[in-house]
Amino acid sequence: MNYAEIKKHDVANGPGVRVSLFVSGCTHHCKDCFNPETWDFKYGKPFTQETVQEILGYLEPDYIKGLTLLGGEPFEHVNQQGLLPLVEAVREKYPQKDIWCFTGYDFEKDITRRMVPEWKETEKLLHCIDVLVDGEFMVDKKDLNLVFKGSSNQRTILVQESLKSGKLCLWQQ
């Protein structure tokens, strides 16, 4: 897996001050994507164990609320494989910090119905994520008044609550 960027102090992609990891590789190719250079799986730098340690260090200060994963597409299979050791390490070292993830995939249709049965990483990854913003960015549904998402078709999902209850639970600001 490659990554495009790590933001040590991000306030745009989840509540509070966060560390954000922008992964490389995306097959959605949404019209007017804000990060089209990250569509290429080879873009950026290799994601290594040293990168994991670097991110863990950035998460250490008390004022950092959590980690955000976006891209590119974190739920591309190769990216799930790369991200799993990171989110497991964050859960172990910083259980009080939350993990947000942005995906163009649909939570029910794509992730829980297709990916979970197909790839062992998906279920493990989901169990580490607190909030998932799902759905492709749609320029015709773009809304600048939305909090932490770009278009009105996207949903902000409380992952653990949704998995436990078997029904979709949405995050309320």
N, CA and C of each residue as an Amber inpcrd file, in Angstrom:
protein
   519
   0.8330000  -1.1780000   0.0000000   0.0000000   0.0000000   0.0000000
   0.8790000   1.2430000   0.0000000   0.4020000   2.2580000  -0.6850000
   1.0610000   3.5610000  -0.6630000   0.1380000   4.5730000  -0.0120000
   0.7150000   5.6740000   0.4150000  -0.0980000   6.7560000   0.9660000
   0.3410000   8.0740000   0.3460000  -0.6190000   9.0000000   0.2600000
  -0.3640000  10.2910000  -0.3580000   0.1470000  11.3070000   0.6430000
  -0.4460000  11.3000000   1.8480000  -0.1160000  12.3380000   2.8170000
  -0.5430000  11.9260000   4.2210000   0.1540000  12.4530000   5.2020000
  -0.2550000  12.3670000   6.6050000  -0.3740000  13.7990000   7.1030000
  -1.5550000  14.1460000   7.6000000  -1.7410000  15.4620000   8.2180000
  -1.6820000  15.2680000   9.7260000  -0.7350000  15.9400000  10.3680000
  -0.5490000  15.7830000  11.8120000  -1.5940000  16.5340000  12.6190000
  -2.1830000  17.5740000  12.0530000  -3.1650000  18.4060000  12.7520000
  -4.2790000  18.7650000  11.7760000  -5.2970000  17.9380000  11.7030000
  -6.3960000  18.1110000  10.7540000  -7.6740000  18.3940000  11.5370000
  -8.4050000  19.4380000  11.1520000  -9.6770000  19.7620000  11.8100000
 -10.8520000  19.6630000  10.8440000 -10.6160000  19.1980000   9.6220000
 -11.6700000  19.1600000   8.6020000 -12.2930000  17.7830000   8.4190000
 -11.6880000  16.7380000   8.9380000 -12.1180000  15.3720000   8.6160000
 -12.4910000  14.5690000   9.8530000 -13.3410000  15.1530000  10.6620000
 -13.7970000  14.5410000  11.8990000 -13.6870000  15.5520000  13.0210000
 -14.3140000  15.2620000  14.1630000 -14.3340000  16.2290000  15.2610000
 -12.9880000  16.3580000  15.9710000 -12.6980000  17.5660000  16.4060000
 -11.4660000  17.8220000  17.1410000 -10.2500000  17.8770000  16.2390000
  -9.0860000  17.9390000  16.8680000  -7.8130000  17.9100000  16.1360000
  -7.4490000  16.4470000  15.9380000  -7.1580000  16.0760000  14.6950000
  -6.9700000  14.6760000  14.3390000  -5.6870000  14.4900000  13.5310000
  -5.2240000  13.2660000  13.4810000  -4.1970000  12.8590000  12.5350000
  -4.9420000  12.1980000  11.3830000  -4.6660000  12.6360000  10.1520000
  -5.3520000  12.0690000   8.9950000  -4.3550000  11.4240000   8.0410000
  -4.7100000  10.2200000   7.6150000  -3.9030000   9.4750000   6.6580000
  -4.6760000   9.3670000   5.3570000  -4.0890000   9.8890000   4.2880000
  -4.6680000   9.8200000   2.9520000  -3.9800000   8.6860000   2.1980000
  -4.7050000   7.5920000   1.9820000  -4.1290000   6.4460000   1.2900000
  -4.1950000   6.6530000  -0.2200000  -3.3860000   5.9110000  -0.9410000
  -3.3930000   5.9600000  -2.4020000  -4.1430000   4.7530000  -2.9530000
  -4.8490000   4.9870000  -4.0490000  -5.5810000   3.9330000  -4.7310000
  -7.0710000   4.0640000  -4.5370000  -7.7750000   4.2590000  -5.6570000
  -9.2340000   4.3670000  -5.6100000  -9.7900000   4.0250000  -6.9890000
 -10.7800000   3.1700000  -7.0080000 -11.4020000   2.7870000  -8.2790000
 -12.7290000   3.4980000  -8.5190000 -13.1730000   4.3570000  -7.5980000
 -14.4510000   5.0610000  -7.7720000 -14.3770000   6.1480000  -8.8420000
 -13.3000000   6.9330000  -8.8130000 -13.0930000   8.0290000  -9.7580000
 -14.2930000   8.9690000  -9.8150000 -14.7150000   9.4510000  -8.6490000
 -15.8650000  10.3580000  -8.5620000 -15.5940000  11.6430000  -9.3470000
 -16.6090000  12.1170000 -10.0450000 -16.5150000  13.3760000 -10.7770000
 -16.2560000  14.5020000  -9.7780000 -15.2900000  15.3540000 -10.0870000
 -14.8880000  16.4830000  -9.2410000 -14.3400000  16.0530000  -7.8810000
 -13.7220000  14.8860000  -7.8320000 -13.0370000  14.4160000  -6.6250000
 -12.0430000  15.4870000  -6.1710000 -11.9370000  15.7000000  -4.8540000
 -11.0100000  16.7130000  -4.3470000  -9.5800000  16.1980000  -4.2820000
  -9.3640000  14.9160000  -4.5650000  -8.0400000  14.3200000  -4.4230000
  -7.7580000  13.3160000  -5.5570000  -7.9380000  13.6950000  -6.8330000
  -7.8270000  12.7080000  -7.9200000  -6.4370000  12.0850000  -8.0700000
  -5.4050000  12.7640000  -7.6010000  -4.0620000  12.1750000  -7.7000000
  -3.9650000  10.8800000  -6.8940000  -4.8350000  10.7140000  -5.9010000
  -4.7860000   9.5170000  -5.0570000  -5.5110000   8.3310000  -5.6840000
  -6.0560000   8.4740000  -6.8730000  -6.6730000   7.3260000  -7.5600000
  -5.6160000   6.2790000  -7.9030000  -4.4100000   6.7310000  -8.1750000
  -3.3050000   5.8520000  -8.5780000  -2.7560000   5.1160000  -7.3520000
  -2.7980000   3.7890000  -7.4000000  -2.3250000   2.9760000  -6.2760000
  -0.8280000   3.1480000  -6.0300000  -0.0760000   3.6200000  -7.0250000
   1.3720000   3.7880000  -6.8810000   1.7550000   5.2000000  -6.4660000
   0.7800000   6.0800000  -6.3290000   1.0580000   7.4740000  -5.9710000
   1.5860000   7.5590000  -4.5290000   2.4820000   8.4880000  -4.3020000
   2.9480000   8.7600000  -2.9390000   4.0850000   7.8780000  -2.4890000
   4.0690000   7.5600000  -1.1990000   5.1610000   6.8200000  -0.5670000
   4.6730000   5.4620000  -0.0750000   5.5790000   4.4920000   0.0270000
   5.1930000   3.1920000   0.5870000   4.7970000   3.3190000   2.0620000
   3.7480000   2.6090000   2.4280000   3.2800000   2.5710000   3.8100000
   4.0020000   1.4140000   4.4940000   4.8270000   1.7500000   5.4880000
   5.6930000   0.7590000   6.1320000   5.4200000   0.7050000   7.6340000
   6.0950000  -0.1850000   8.3110000   6.0130000  -0.2500000   9.7700000
   6.5190000   1.0560000  10.3870000   7.4870000   1.6840000   9.7380000
   7.9760000   2.9820000  10.2120000   6.8700000   4.0380000  10.1130000
   6.0570000   3.9590000   9.0660000   4.9350000   4.8870000   8.9190000
   3.9380000   4.6800000  10.0480000   3.6620000   3.4310000  10.3920000
   2.7610000   3.1220000  11.5080000   3.3010000   3.7650000  12.7860000
   4.5830000   3.5970000  13.0610000   5.1890000   4.1640000  14.2690000
   5.1290000   5.6950000  14.2590000   5.3390000   6.2780000  13.0920000
   5.2630000   7.7360000  12.9430000   3.8470000   8.2310000  13.3090000
   2.8240000   7.5740000  12.7820000   1.4350000   7.9590000  13.0630000
   1.1140000   7.7640000  14.5410000   1.5630000   6.6560000  15.1250000
   1.3430000   6.4320000  16.5590000   1.9610000   7.5680000  17.3870000
   3.1150000   8.0510000  16.9690000   3.7510000   9.1780000  17.6520000
   2.9390000  10.4580000  17.5100000   2.4000000  10.6990000  16.3220000
   1.5760000  11.8910000  16.0990000   0.3000000  11.8540000  16.9410000
  -0.1970000  10.6630000  17.2480000  -1.4310000  10.5140000  18.0210000
  -1.2270000  10.7030000  19.5240000   0.0010000  10.7240000  19.9760000
   0.2910000  10.7310000  21.4040000  -0.2520000  11.9350000  22.1850000
  -0.1420000  13.1610000  21.6950000  -0.6010000  14.2980000  22.5210000
  -2.0800000  14.1800000  22.9110000  -2.3820000  14.6170000  24.1150000
  -3.7500000  14.5500000  24.6280000  -4.7420000  15.3350000  23.7790000
  -4.2970000  16.4230000  23.1480000  -5.2200000  17.2460000  22.3630000
  -5.6180000  16.5960000  21.0350000  -4.9460000  15.5230000  20.6360000
  -5.3260000  14.7980000  19.4160000  -6.4850000  13.8720000  19.7610000
  -7.6320000  14.0970000  19.1030000  -8.8480000  13.3400000  19.4030000
  -8.8560000  11.9550000  18.7660000  -8.2150000  11.8210000  17.5920000
  -8.2250000  10.5140000  16.9530000  -7.5670000  10.5060000  15.5950000
  -7.8090000   9.4200000  14.8880000  -7.2340000   9.1520000  13.5700000
  -8.3510000   9.1430000  12.5420000  -8.0900000   9.7230000  11.3710000
  -9.0220000   9.6660000  10.2470000  -8.3180000   9.0200000   9.0640000
  -9.0200000   8.0830000   8.4240000  -8.5250000   7.3870000   7.2330000
  -9.3450000   7.8440000   6.0340000  -8.6690000   8.2850000   4.9960000
  -9.3500000   8.6940000   3.7780000  -8.3860000   8.5920000   2.6160000
  -8.7280000   9.1340000   1.5040000  -7.8140000   8.8980000   0.4080000
  -8.0980000   9.6910000  -0.8300000  -7.9080000   8.8630000  -1.8430000
  -7.9370000   7.4570000  -2.1480000  -9.1360000   6.7750000  -1.4860000
  -9.0110000   5.4700000  -1.4020000 -10.1020000   4.6490000  -0.8670000
  -9.5760000   3.6420000   0.1400000  -9.8090000   3.8750000   1.4460000
  -9.3280000   2.9460000   2.4650000  -9.8770000   1.5230000   2.3220000
 -11.0640000   1.3580000   1.7330000 -11.6510000   0.0260000   1.6510000
 -11.3050000  -0.7430000   0.3790000 -10.3970000  -0.2240000  -0.4560000
  -9.8350000  -1.0780000  -1.5150000  -9.0870000  -2.1910000  -0.7840000
  -9.1420000  -3.4140000  -1.3170000  -8.6150000  -4.5570000  -0.5760000
  -7.1540000  -4.3740000  -0.1720000  -6.3160000  -3.9400000  -1.0810000
  -4.8950000  -3.7590000  -0.7540000  -4.7250000  -2.7210000   0.3550000
  -5.5940000  -1.7130000   0.3920000  -5.5050000  -0.6990000   1.4420000
  -6.0050000  -1.2330000   2.7740000  -7.0140000  -2.0870000   2.7510000
  -7.4570000  -2.7280000   3.9950000  -6.3080000  -3.5290000   4.6010000
  -5.6000000  -4.2610000   3.7600000  -4.4760000  -5.0680000   4.2340000
  -3.4080000  -4.1900000   4.8640000  -3.1360000  -3.0350000   4.2700000
  -2.1340000  -2.1220000   4.8070000  -2.5890000  -1.4050000   6.0600000
  -3.8760000  -1.0570000   6.1270000  -4.3990000  -0.2750000   7.2530000
  -4.6660000  -1.0980000   8.5100000  -4.9420000  -2.3730000   8.3560000
  -5.3060000  -3.1950000   9.5050000  -4.2600000  -3.1620000  10.6210000
  -2.9670000  -3.3500000  10.3400000  -1.9860000  -3.2660000  11.4380000
  -1.9760000  -1.8910000  12.1220000  -2.2120000  -0.8280000  11.3620000
  -2.2520000   0.5110000  11.9420000  -3.4260000   0.6600000  12.8960000
  -4.6330000   0.3360000  12.4470000  -5.8050000   0.5600000  13.3110000
  -5.7830000  -0.3560000  14.5240000  -5.2550000  -1.5620000  14.3710000
  -5.1200000  -2.4490000  15.5350000  -4.1280000  -1.8700000  16.5430000
  -3.0390000  -1.2950000  16.0480000  -2.0490000  -0.6720000  16.9410000
  -2.6360000   0.5620000  17.6320000  -3.4300000   1.3480000  16.9090000
  -4.0700000   2.5250000  17.5090000  -5.0430000   2.0850000  18.5950000
  -5.8370000   1.0650000  18.3190000  -6.8040000   0.5460000  19.3080000
  -6.0880000   0.0740000  20.5700000  -4.9400000  -0.5750000  20.3950000
  -4.1960000  -1.1000000  21.5380000  -3.5330000   0.0200000  22.3420000
  -2.8920000   0.9420000  21.6540000  -2.1140000   1.9840000  22.3430000
  -2.9750000   3.1530000  22.8120000  -4.0180000   3.4950000  22.0500000
  -4.8550000   4.6620000  22.3610000  -6.3370000   4.2910000  22.3230000
  -6.8070000   3.4350000  23.2260000  -8.2160000   3.0100000  23.1810000
  -9.2040000   4.1580000  23.3760000  -8.7530000   5.2650000  23.9460000
  -9.6350000   6.4000000  24.1900000  -9.8070000   7.2910000  22.9600000
  -8.9920000   7.1060000  21.9390000  -9.0690000   7.9300000  20.7280000
  -9.9610000   7.2440000  19.7020000 -10.7040000   8.0480000  18.9430000
 -11.6050000   7.4450000  17.9600000 -10.9710000   7.3630000  16.5770000
 -11.5290000   6.4750000  15.7730000 -11.0630000   6.2790000  14.3980000
 -12.2380000   6.5270000  13.4700000 -12.0560000   7.4850000  12.5600000
 -13.0280000   7.8030000  11.5250000 -12.4660000   7.3210000  10.1930000
 -13.3560000   6.9460000   9.2930000 -12.9410000   6.5020000   7.9650000
 -13.9330000   7.0160000   6.9270000 -13.4270000   7.4840000   5.8150000
 -14.2470000   7.9350000   4.6890000 -14.1020000   6.9280000   3.5530000
 -15.2410000   6.4680000   3.0290000 -15.2330000   5.5060000   1.9370000
 -16.2930000   5.8590000   0.9060000 -16.0040000   5.5570000  -0.3340000
 -16.9980000   5.7100000  -1.3910000 -17.9200000   4.5140000  -1.4800000
 -17.6070000   3.4610000  -0.7600000 -18.4470000   2.2630000  -0.7770000
 -19.6590000   2.4400000   0.1260000 -20.7140000   1.7050000  -0.1710000
 -21.9250000   1.6840000   0.6300000 -21.7410000   0.6850000   1.7670000
 -22.0520000   1.1150000   2.9980000 -21.8250000   0.2890000   4.1850000
 -22.5250000  -1.0630000   4.0980000 -23.8190000  -1.0500000   3.8030000
 -24.5550000  -2.3250000   3.7830000 -24.2570000  -3.1340000   2.5310000
 -24.4460000  -2.5380000   1.3710000 -24.3430000  -3.2710000   0.1030000
 -22.9180000  -3.7540000  -0.1760000 -21.9750000  -2.8410000  -0.1250000
 -20.6010000  -3.1770000  -0.5170000 -19.7670000  -3.7750000   0.6090000
 -19.8010000  -3.1360000   1.7720000 -18.8770000  -3.5230000   2.8380000
 -19.3810000  -4.7400000   3.6100000 -20.5610000  -4.6490000   4.2140000
 -20.9950000  -5.7690000   5.0600000 -21.4970000  -6.9650000   4.2570000
 -22.1400000  -6.7410000   3.1230000 -22.6720000  -7.8760000   2.3380000
 -21.6570000  -8.5170000   1.4020000 -20.7700000  -7.6980000   0.8130000
 -19.8280000  -8.2510000  -0.1560000 -18.4250000  -8.4350000   0.4080000
 -17.8440000  -7.3850000   0.9860000 -16.4470000  -7.4430000   1.4150000
 -16.2410000  -8.3230000   2.6450000 -17.1180000  -8.2170000   3.6460000
 -16.9350000  -9.0130000   4.8710000 -16.8410000 -10.5030000   4.5510000
 -17.7510000 -11.0780000   3.7360000 -17.6130000 -12.5070000   3.4290000
 -16.4070000 -12.8320000   2.5310000 -15.9760000 -11.8550000   1.7370000
 -14.9240000 -12.1070000   0.7530000 -13.5080000 -11.9620000   1.3070000
 -13.2930000 -10.9770000   2.1950000 -11.9460000 -10.6690000   2.6760000
 -11.9210000 -10.6700000   4.2050000 -10.9690000 -11.3830000   4.7840000
 -10.8880000 -11.4870000   6.2450000 -10.5470000 -10.1480000   6.9040000
  -9.8710000  -9.2700000   6.2000000  -9.4690000  -7.9840000   6.7700000
 -10.6610000  -7.0650000   7.0410000 -11.7040000  -7.1700000   6.2310000
 -12.8000000  -6.2000000   6.3130000 -13.4740000  -6.2080000   7.6750000
 -13.8330000  -7.3690000   8.1770000 -14.5120000  -7.4320000   9.4720000
 -13.6000000  -6.9210000  10.5900000 -12.3230000  -7.2920000  10.5400000
 -11.3780000  -6.8140000  11.5520000 -11.2280000  -5.2980000  11.4900000
 -11.1550000  -4.7650000  10.2880000 -11.0370000  -3.3250000  10.1110000
 -12.2790000  -2.6140000  10.6480000 -13.4580000  -3.1360000  10.3180000
 -14.7060000  -2.5340000  10.8040000 -14.7610000  -2.4990000  12.3260000
 -14.2530000  -3.5350000  12.9760000 -14.3040000  -3.5810000  14.4390000
 -13.3690000  -2.5650000  15.1000000 -12.5070000  -1.9440000  14.3180000
 -11.6180000  -0.9080000  14.8520000 -12.1090000   0.5060000  14.5440000
 -13.0740000   0.6450000  13.6480000 -13.5520000   1.9610000  13.2070000
 -14.7680000   2.3760000  14.0170000 -14.7500000   3.6050000  14.5020000
 -15.8770000   4.1500000  15.2560000 -16.9290000   4.7620000  14.3410000
 -16.4750000   5.5640000  13.3820000 -17.3960000   6.2820000  12.5010000
 -16.9470000   6.1060000  11.0540000 -17.9150000   5.7890000  10.1990000
 -17.6560000   5.5980000   8.7710000 -18.5500000   6.5480000   7.9960000
 -17.9390000   7.4010000   7.1790000 -18.7010000   8.2360000   6.2500000
 -18.6830000   7.4720000   4.9300000 -19.8810000   7.0240000   4.4950000
 -19.9400000   6.1710000   3.3070000 -20.6010000   6.8700000   2.1320000
 -20.3890000   6.3010000   0.9580000 -21.0090000   6.7960000  -0.2640000
 -20.0540000   7.6220000  -1.1000000 -20.1540000   7.4320000  -2.4050000
 -19.3340000   8.2170000  -3.3260000 -19.7150000   9.6850000  -3.2540000
 -18.7400000  10.5480000  -3.4750000 -19.0340000  11.9630000  -3.6230000
 -19.7910000  12.1550000  -4.9290000 -20.9200000  12.8550000  -4.8630000
 -21.7220000  13.1460000  -6.0530000 -21.8360000  14.6570000  -6.2030000
 -21.2510000  15.1740000  -7.2680000 -21.1910000  16.6220000  -7.4600000
 -22.5940000  17.2220000  -7.5530000 -23.5680000  16.4910000  -8.0990000
 -24.9290000  17.0320000  -8.2010000 -25.6290000  17.0690000  -6.8420000
 -25.0450000  16.4250000  -5.8280000 -25.6000000  16.4530000  -4.4670000
 -24.6550000  17.1620000  -3.4970000 -23.6860000  17.8930000  -4.0620000
 -22.7210000  18.6300000  -3.2430000 -23.4590000  19.6330000  -2.3630000
 -23.0380000  19.7010000  -1.0910000 -23.6680000  20.6160000  -0.1380000
 -22.5950000  21.0880000   0.8410000 -22.2260000  22.3420000   0.7310000
 -21.1730000  22.9040000   1.5790000 -21.6060000  23.0780000   3.0280000
 -22.8820000  22.9170000   3.3250000 -23.3740000  23.0530000   4.6950000
 -23.3080000  21.7500000   5.4860000 -22.9650000  20.6610000   4.8360000
 -22.8760000  19.3740000   5.5260000 -21.6280000  19.3320000   6.4000000
 -21.7250000  18.6310000   7.5170000 -20.5920000  18.5030000   8.4330000
 -19.8370000  17.2080000   8.1070000 -18.5510000  17.3330000   7.7990000
 -17.6450000  16.2080000   7.5520000 -18.0510000  15.3210000   6.3810000
 -18.7340000  15.8600000   5.3920000 -19.0150000  15.1220000   4.1620000
 -19.3010000  16.1170000   3.0540000 -19.1970000  15.6470000   1.8210000
 -19.2950000  16.5660000   0.6870000 -20.6070000  16.5710000  -0.0460000
 -21.3520000  15.4560000  -0.0070000 -22.6110000  15.4020000  -0.7420000
 -23.6980000  14.7350000   0.1000000 -24.9400000  15.1120000  -0.1850000
 -26.0660000  14.7160000   0.6700000 -26.3850000  13.2270000   0.6360000
 -25.8580000  12.4910000  -0.3130000 -26.0750000  11.0360000  -0.3490000
 -25.2010000  10.2980000   0.6690000 -24.1650000  10.9630000   1.1720000
 -23.2410000  10.3180000   2.1110000 -23.8420000  10.2790000   3.5100000
 -23.5000000   9.2180000   4.2460000 -24.0230000   9.0270000   5.5970000
 -22.8650000   8.9280000   6.5740000 -23.0960000   9.3830000   7.7980000
 -22.0930000   9.3110000   8.8590000 -22.5740000   8.2530000   9.8390000
 -21.9420000   7.0830000   9.7890000 -22.4310000   5.8740000  10.4540000
 -21.6240000   5.5600000  11.7060000 -22.3310000   5.2900000  12.8000000
 -21.6930000   4.7730000  14.0160000 -21.5080000   3.2750000  13.8020000
 -20.2990000   2.8660000  13.5230000 -20.0370000   1.4940000  13.0770000
 -20.3100000   0.4680000  14.1680000 -19.7520000   0.6540000  15.3610000
 -19.9150000  -0.3640000  16.4060000 -21.3840000  -0.5340000  16.8040000
 -22.0890000   0.5650000  16.9310000 -23.5010000   0.5030000  17.2820000
 -24.3060000  -0.1930000  16.1820000 -23.9690000   0.0980000  14.9270000
 -24.6640000  -0.5160000  13.7870000 -24.4000000  -2.0150000  13.7330000
 -23.1510000  -2.4110000  13.9570000 -22.8200000  -3.8400000  13.9340000
 -23.5290000  -4.5850000  15.0620000 -23.5440000  -3.9910000  16.2670000
 -24.1740000  -4.6500000  17.4160000 -25.6830000  -4.7710000  17.2610000
 -26.3220000  -3.7200000  16.7660000 -27.7850000  -3.7010000  16.6890000
 -28.3250000  -4.3690000  15.4280000 -27.4780000  -4.5070000  14.4140000
 -27.9430000  -5.0690000  13.1480000 -28.7450000  -4.0850000  12.3190000
 -28.7830000  -2.8240000  12.7490000 -29.4600000  -1.7920000  11.9640000
 -28.5830000  -0.5490000  11.9390000 -28.7880000   0.2620000  10.9420000
 -27.9570000   1.4390000  10.7410000 -28.1820000   2.4710000  11.8390000
 -27.0940000   2.8930000  12.4770000 -27.1330000   3.9320000  13.5010000
 -26.2800000   5.0880000  12.9880000 -26.8620000   6.2760000  12.9310000
 -26.1670000   7.4280000  12.3780000 -25.6140000   8.3280000  13.4700000
 -24.4540000   8.9140000  13.1970000 -23.8040000   9.8830000  14.0770000
 -24.5660000  11.1840000  13.9810000 -24.8170000  11.7820000  15.1190000
 -25.4530000  13.1040000  15.1640000 -24.4520000  14.0900000  15.7080000
 -24.3040000  15.1890000  15.0330000 -23.3550000  16.2240000  15.4370000
 -23.7250000  16.8070000  16.7690000
